[in-house]
Amino acid sequence: MRPLRSTLPAATRWVAARPGIALLTGYVAELVFRLVLVRHLNFPSVHPDEDSYLVLARVLAGRPPTAIPVGEVLPGGYPLLISPALRLADDPVTAYQLIMGLNAAVNALVLPLAYVALRRLGLSRRLAYVFGAVTALLPPVIFYSQFVMTDAVLPVLILAWLLCLHGWLADGPPRRRLWHAVGAGAAAGYAMATHDRGGVVVALTAAVFLGVLLLRRAPWRATVAGIGALGLGVLGSKLLSAWLRGRFGVANSDVGGFLWRGLTDPAAAQRTLTRTAGQIWYFTVSTWGIGGLALVACLFAVFDRRLPRELRITGGVLVALLGGTAFAAAAALPADGRIDDWVYARYTSYLIPSAFLVGAAVLARPGRRAVVRTAALTAGLTVLLAGAVVLSAGSKLRDEVFVLWGLPDVSFLAADWSRLNMFRATAAALVVLAAVVMVRFSGGRRVLPAIGLSLALFGAFATATITAHISVPHEKVSKDTAGTFRRDSGIGQAENVVFAWDVKGSLRDTYAFEAYEGRVWYRDPRWQPVPAEADVLVTPLPLAGQPPEAWWPGHPAGWYVDRADATQNWVVWRRR
């Protein structure tokens, strides 16, 4: 067997010689890795988010409208993307598996996009490939792709958006710059159609377009084309939302209202600032400090006139988007007694690939001392943010509800799956960062491929471990409860079903997707009329010792109890 020190250079030389084949091979490997991780997942488990996206996709696939579990219309860009799965599949399990495959296929595009970005940042082909692979294996990138949620595609979309902004601003042929401007505008518009965070992306894109147009920093035709594409994207987002709102008969999500109330409430100011610091802390720790290198480097780059204009602007946009997203999410999230509200991971995760590859470029810079200084500032910032959150939130970080799904990366780093341990997670992330910087400082640039390979292996291990501890058990619990309901209740897919509000949420929310051809309503039949089209009613059991009929004592004569399950606490009523 050839030793690693001789095999690794040979492999990287092959990548440098055949980048197209290497990227295709790497993409397939990333896709297969993701598919292996989700091979056991066939049921929604994040309620009511997954259920609501699935219901929206069901309607966009041409199936009849039904109740939407969150009670309001979410942005429809992601459901539109996955809706073909519901056209192809005749049962919900197959549809869910197809969506997992689609998520994996889109999410694995991080590799080729990261490769292109790293090449633009000056890395060689082999280093761009190695660190692009690391970026695509980061746990926050893959974890959210294991659920029917927008975060499967948003990291890819934002990375493409930043690449387009950079290509529009960089010197080059006018036609190329025009198409990059159009791509940036279109990507921002689709981001808005995909999640409310896209509103921050649109605002930043519009600001950059207008600023560059006024200062004449790019060809005006390209900039105007980008503004036009942005306008069309926003218009398309609004039209899609209006169409869905008409189909469901409910209002759009009121994230803007929550945000405004959070920003204008003086009593919530400290909470908002603490949560903002917590989200940025989590962002840095979940990238093992390397994303923090990017934040520090981008902040300094904005004021460094020696750097190309396109790098300074895109670096500033990256930092502004991170800060804007964290601050907006911190203000909009309700005070619902969850620990992860203080250090929420999901909302800033869509920027992790973009930041990590910039951090990789910092590691690859010629000056060793500059890398050490940047790492020292990153470590200081990370510890400062952790300390600020601990001092401000205090006992809430121990006494409030611990939701493992909301804290995957820090739970892995702290090796504690039952509580939040901020300082242990911080120490683990900084140990990884220190090891990388020390090896880089002692070995120079020639050790960078080995560093990249080590981080790739660590990323794959971390992702597989998080999947085994969170994704699979989380889905199993939901499958064992809501999954068996469809089989045991005897309700057909074409039947119209009313769920009482106090039926277990996972049963109620999931069935709105499972009833492909039927319709679901949420009602309390004791004081709300049952729709005339309803065939079946699902209620909980009454108090112990009472017959099932006692829950609905005034039920019409045409309704009778068909079956009941005391273990899962449901009763199925049918109309004669």
C-alpha positions, -999 to +999 in steps of 0.1 A: +000+000+000+013+034-009+017+058+021-007+087+024+021+113+018+026+099-017-010+091-025-024+125-016-003+146-040-010+121-068-048+124-062-046+162-060-026+163-092-053+143-109-079+168-097-058+197-111-054+179-145-091+169-149-112+194-129-144+187-148-143+149-142-132+155-107-161+178-099-186+154-114-171+125-094-171+146-063-207+157-068-218+121-072-199+111-041-215+139-021-250+129-035-245+093-025-233+102+010-264+123+015-287+095+001-271+070+025-278+093+054-315+097+046-322+061+035-342+055+066-362+088+065-396+085+050-419+105+073-421+142+083-409+148+119-405+186+123-440+197+130-457+218+117-430+231+094-424+200+072-461+193+071-470+228+059-444+228+031-457+194+020-493+206+020-482+236-001-464+213-025-494+190-027-516+219-039-489+231-063-488+196-077-525+200-087-541+182-058-570+196-039-565+222-011-567+213+025-558+227+059-523+241+063-508+231+097-492+265+105-525+283+097-509+307+073-493+306+038-455+302+038-434+314+009-440+289-019-406+288-038-394+256-021-428+238-023-428+246-060-394+230-064-405+197-047-440+196-061-431+172-090-425+145-063-461+147-054-471+144-090-450+113-095-458+094-063-491+079-054-484+075-017-469+099+009-440+077+018-427+075-018-433+112-022-412+119+010-384+097-002-384+114-036-382+148-019-352+136+002-335+126-030-343+160-046-330+178-015-297+157-017-293+165-054-297+203-049-277+204-016-247+186-031-243+214-056-224+232-028-193+214-040-190+227-076-202+262-065-176+263-036-149+252-061-158+281-084-158+305-055-124+293-041-109+296-076-120+332-077-104+337-043-071+327-057-068+290-047-053+264-070-075+238-086-065+211-061-069+233-030-102+246-043-114+211-048-103+198-014-118+227+005-149+227-017-154+191-006-150+201+031-175+229+027-201+205+012-195+181+041-202+206+069-229+193+093-250+224+091-251+222+053-263+186+053-284+183+085-312+206+073-314+189+039-326+158+058-360+174+063-386+190+040-375+225+047-361+254+027-327+251+043-319+222+020-316+246-009-310+281+006-272+276+012-268+267-025-289+296-036-271+322-014-237+309-026-248+312-062-261+347-054-228+359-040-209+344-070-232+364-093-226+396-073-189+390-076-190+383-113-211+414-120-187+436-100-154+421-114-138+434-145-146+414-176-166+413-208-198+434-206-220+404-216-206+383-188-212+410-163-247+415-175-256+379-171-241+378-136-262+408-126-293+391-139-283+360-120-279+380-088-312+397-091-330+365-100-314+345-071-324+372-047-360+372-059-362+334-056-347+336-021-376+359-012-400+334-027-383+306-007-382+320+029-388+353+047-350+356+052-350+363+015-364+397+023-330+406+038-313+393+007-335+414-016-329+445+005-292+441+003-292+433-034-313+464-041-290+486-020-259+473-038-274+477-072-285+513-065-252+522-049-231+508-077-254+525-103-251+559-086-214+556-082-209+541-117-188+512-105-202+488-131-216+490-166-250+507-163-267+483-187-257+453-166-268+470-134-302+480-149-306+444-161-299+431-126-325+456-111-350+444-137-344+407-128-347+416-091-380+433-097-394+404-117-382+379-090-400+399-063-431+402-084-431+365-091-428+358-053-457+381-046-479+365-073-471+330-061-479+340-025-512+356-037-522+324-056-515+302-026-534+325-003-564+323-026-563+285-027-560+281+011-581+311+022-557+321+049-533+350+054-496+351+046-471+345+074-469+375+097-431+374+102-430+411+094-454+418+122-435+397+147-403+415+136-418+450+140-432+442+174-398+428+185-380+459+172-403+484+188-407+468+222-382+484+246-386+455+270-373+430+244-342+450+234-318+431+257-333+397+246-329+407+209-293+417+213-285+386+234-301+363+208-282+381+180-249+375+198-260+339+204-267+332+168-234+346+156-216+326+183-234+294+171-225+303+135-188+306+144-187+275+165-206+253+140-178+260+114-151+251+140-140+288+140-132+288+103-164+307+095-152+332+122-120+337+102-142+348+073-161+374+094-129+390+107-113+390+073-143+404+056-147+432+081-111+442+076-114+438+038-142+464+036-117+491+046-087+477+027-083+497-005-055+474-017-081+446-023-102+444-055-135+463-053-155+431-059-140+413-030-146+443-006-182+447-016-191+410-015-173+406+018-192+435+032-225+420+019-217+387+035-212+402+069-242+425+065-264+396+056-252+375+086-258+404+110-291+414+094-304+378+095-293+372+131-308+405+143-341+400+124-345+365+136-336+374+172-363+401+172-390+380+154-387+348+174-413+346+202-404+340+238-416+304+240-392+291+266-368+272+244-330+273+250-323+272+213-341+305+209-310+321+225-285+304+202-306+294+173-287+276+146-310+274+116-316+309+104-280+318+098-270+283+085-277+293+049-245+315+050-222+288+064-209+275+031-201+310+019-183+320+051-164+287+054-149+289+020-138+325+027-122+312+059-104+285+039-091+312+016-078+330+047-059+298+057-044+296+022-030+332+023+008+334+020+015+353+053+015+329+082+015+356+109-016+372+093-034+339+096-024+336+133-036+371+140-069+365+123-074+333+142-066+350+175-092+377+168-117+350+159-111+331+191-114+363+212-147+372+194-161+337+199-153+337+236-167+372+240-200+363+223-203+332+245-197+351+276-222+378+267-249+353+261-242+334+294-242+366+314-273+380+298-295+348+295-282+334+328-302+305+343-326+304+312-298+285+294-303+257+320-339+260+330-358+264+297-367+236+274-338+218+257-347+209+221-319+187+206-331+193+170-324+230+174-288+225+187-272+198+166-237+211+160-229+224+195-243+192+210-219+172+189-189+194+198-197+193+235-204+155+233-235+162+254-269+155+238-291+164+268-282+200+276-265+231+262-228+234+272-216+266+255-181+267+269-173+231+262-186+235+226-166+267+223-135+250+236-139+221+211-143+244+182-113+265+191-092+234+196-100+224+160-092+259+148-059+260+168-048+227+155-055+238+119-036+271+124-007+254+142-002+229+114-006+256+088+020+278+106+045+250+110+041+234+077+034+263+053+011+261+023+023+225+014+003+211+043-030+226+031-042+195+012-036+174+043-055+200+064-084+199+039-085+161+039-085+159+077-113+185+079-133+166+053-131+134+073-140+152+105-170+168+087-182+135+074-179+119+108-196+148+125-225+148+100-230+110+103-229+112+141-255+140+142-277+121+118-275+090+140-283+109+172-309+134+159-323+129+125-330+092+126-344+090+162-364+122+156-381+107+126-386+073+143-406+089+172-429+106+147-432+076+126-441+054+156-469+077+165-483+096+135-470+070+110-491+042+125-523+063+127-529+062+089-528+024+091-547+018+123-574+044+118-588+029+086-592+063+070-589+062+032-568+088+013-598+101-005-619+106+026-625+141+040-614+143+077-621+168+105-595+168+133-604+182+167-579+208+179-568+188+210-558+157+190-520+152+192-503+178+170-481+153+151-512+132+141-532+162+131-505+181+112-491+151+093-524+138+080-530+170+060-502+159+037-510+122+038-547+126+027-537+130-010-571+133-025-592+141+006-595+173+025-586+180+062-602+206+085-593+216+120-624+221+142-638+217+177-671+200+168-685+208+203-689+244+193-679+246+156-700+231+128-686+201+111-684+207+073-711+190+053-684+173+031-667+156+060-668+118+061-647+112+092-640+130+125-610+124+148-612+134+184-593+125+216-607+101+242-627+116+271-616+113+307-607+078+320-635+055+327-659+072+302-670+058+268-655+074+237-689+090+229-687+111+261-662+135+245-689+147+220-721+143+240-742+164+217-731+147+185-757+145+157-775+112+152-757+105+120-723+101+136-710+070+154-677+058+169-659+035+145-627+027+165-605+041+192-568+038+204-561+044+240-523+043+235-523+072+211-554+088+225-576+091+194-612+082+184-624+079+148-660+089+142-679+082+110-710+096+093-736+070+086 
